[in-house]
Amino acid sequence: MFTVAKTVHDSINALSFADEIRQISRLVSKFIQKMDFGKDVEKNLNFYVEARRSFSNLDAVKENLVQGACALAMKTRQLCKGKHNKESAAFVRACIAFCYITIPSMESLFPRLYLYHISAQTALLNQSISQAESLIKSAITLITEIPPNVSTPSSTKTTSNEPDMLIFLKSFISLLIVVPGHPDYSAFYLLNGLIKAVQDYEWVDGSTARAEVFLTILSLLAASSQERLPYHYPKVESNDALYHGTTEFSEELNGLIDKMVTSVLNELSKLKDHPDTAVQKRLANTVIDFIESTVAFTELTPKTVKLVNHLYSLAKSKNMEPQRLKSTIVYLGKKSERIKAMYENKNAKKDIITLYEQLYPV
């Protein structure tokens, strides 16, 4: 069967139709999926190595092989009941190395991104932190290489990559919550690399995507400020165990929060005078997302209320219906007993009254 599959693969040339390539890829992938060597996981990995060499022209097959290698690593973890010995740990590292080598040989960009993500998760689940870091770094580098638009082969029209990029980044950021920092760099050195990649990426004109990503990063930072993170990987010490409570960690965390807040405000400011009504609608929705994030993740202070007041005024100027905001602002007023203490502050009281007057005009 392997020889037959290789013969079919070798029949592909520059004149082959895309549909023909898809059919061959599907058939070869099904053949690979049906190969099961039981508990002999090393033989299975050797088969994947041979398959990668033999079916090098098919991205879909290589994607299947990477997923298979991750599954082998998880199968090994299951056989060891989560407690790796020297041999099983070495084998898992070999599976992750197979993924790290195979993914860059693919031409399809978004599948590569997701495979880096899946492989990094697999590495973390098997306590291979250094390999997870390498995979994450490769994903961050690849982000900057993805064009904002892609042309459709069957027509001259282009399609925006923005929706797919946003979906990936929001998922990817959730992984970074638990990835430990580096003792020689900082607790957030991987996140800093992602922030730079997002800043440098060429988003479509009139897009709120960069601001949306920064808001997602703010959620990550809010989670990082907790004494215990929302989730962990077994036997992997995350930043809450390594750095939480130290002065350096608090300073870096607060600095990143200030940076993200400023970056989001700058992005919103760039779009507030955009002539496209669709852009203005997206802008207003992003502003409301920012308000909800502020209310959910921050303590109630005069500074918070002033920021929410400013954001609400911006949303209202874009003819955004206030219904979605009303419950949020009411929650802001009831969030803490500290609201009573705020009324002792003249400026804070003025901001709160102004905000309520806008929401509930007489």
Secondary structure, DSSP 8 states (H G I E B T S, - for coil): -HHHHHHHHHT--TT--HHHHHHHHHHHHHHHHH---TT-HHHHHHHHHHHHHHTTT-HHHHHHHHHHHHHHHHHHHHHTTT---HHHHHHHHHHHHHHHHHGGG---HHHHHHHHHHHHHHHHHTT-HHHHHHHHHHHHHHHTTS-SEEE-TTSS-EEESHHHHHHHHHHHHHHHTTS---TTS-TTHHHHHHHHHHHHS---TT--HHHHHHHHHHHHHHHHTSSS-S---TT---HHHHTTT-HHHHHHHHHHHHHHHHHHHHHHHHHTT-S-HHHHHHHHHHHHHHHHHHHHHS---HHHHHHHHHHHHHHHHTT--THHHHHHHHHHHHS-THHHHHTTSHHHHHHHHHHHHHHS--
